[in-house]
Structures are given as structure tokens and as C-alpha cells.
Amino acid sequence: MHRKHKVFLDCVTVANYPDDYQTRLTPIFEEQWQCLRLFALEAHDIALSKLERNYERDRDDVQRLAAAGRIDPKVLRDRYEKELRVYMVIPEREDLTLDLWIES
């Protein structure tokens, strides 16, 4: 696909998403492709999907979203507590990670 259409996809095998992420998906490139539909996660859902892994590149991605004004700390915390925390293996660790992300 990348040679013919210049599209690069990065498959994620395991990730935790907030419960209602499907309702917030945004279609992308609608006008460019008629036989392919792509959807992007909303910015807060992107951030929360990276919370448990917490690699340096994940933190960088979240900081870029925040610097661009796409992350509201209140929405991030609320969505985490209502839609994601219950699925965390060690929720106290993710609580701390979220606190650190919001501070930075």
C-alpha cells in the first residue's frame, strides 16, 4: 500500500482504549479514497491509549498534542477515570503516570 498509495500504517497489536472511543472516531482522507475508509482516534483517546505503555515516544506524542492545544487535562482525567481505569492491571501505576503527564 505504501508504494502505490503513499500510505504507511503502523499496526498496534495490543492497546487499551477508553470505552466509548468508537463514538469519537474521526474519518480522515474521505475525499481522497472512495474504497477505503480510515478513522483517527480523538486526541484524548490517543493519549490514553499510550498511558499504560508509557514509552518516551508516547510521552513525546502526548506533549505534542498538549502543546498544540488538543489536550484538556480535565477531559483527560475524567475519561481515564470513567472509561479506562477499570481495565488497568495496576491502576495505581497508571494513576501516577497520568498525574505526571498532566503536570508536564
N, C-alpha and C positions, 0 to 999 in steps of 0.2 A: 504494500500500500504506500509505503514512503517513497518508492521510486516513481510510481505512476502518478500519485496524487499529492505528494509532498506532505503527507500526514504521518506524524510519529505518535504512536500510542505507547504508553507505559502501563503495562498491566500490573495491578496490585492484587496479590493473591489473598492477603488477609488484612482487613482493616475494620475498625469499629466505626459505625456511623450513628448519628443521632436517630431516634425512632422515626421522625417524620421527614427525613431528608428528601424523600421522593416528591413531597408536595412543594419543595423549594428548588427542584432542579430547573436549570435554565437552558433552553435549547440554544445551540451555537451553530454557526455556519448554515443556517436554514436556507438561505438564498443560493448558496454555492453548490449544494448537493441535493438532488431530488430522490435518490435511492438510499441515502444514508442519513440517519438521524443521530446526532450527538448531543449530549446534555452535560452540563457542568454543574458541580456542586456549588452551592451558595458559600460565600466566604467563611462564615462561622462554622459551617459544616466541614469545610476543608480543614480549618484549624483543628476542630475536634477530632477529625479522623486521624490526625497526626499526633494527638496528645499521648497516647499510650506508648508509641514507638519513641518519640522524643529525641530523634537524632539531631545533630547540628543543622542539617539541611532543613529539617522540619521546623526548628525554631527560627531559622532564617526566613523560611516561607511565611510563617505567621507574622514575623516582624515586618516583612514587606507589605503584607496585607494590612497590618495596623498602620504603618506609615502612609499608606495610600488612602487611609480613612475608611477602610472596608470592614473594620472590626470594632464593634461596640463592646467593651468589657462586660457590661450588664447583660447584654444578649448572650454573649459567650458563656458566662457563668450560669445564667438561667437555663439555657439549652442543655448545658452539661448536666446540671442537677436534675432536670426534668426528663431528659431523653437519653442520656448516655451513662451516667454514673452507675446505675444499677447493673450494667453489663461489664463493668471493670473487674478484673481478677483481684487487684489490690487497689480499691478505690482511694484509700488514704494517700497512696503514692501519686495517683493522678490528681487528687485534690491539691497536693503540694506543687506538682508540675503546673497546674492551671494557675495557681497563685503566683508562681514565679513568672509565668508567661505574661500575666496581666500587669505585674509590676514592671517588667522590662518594656 
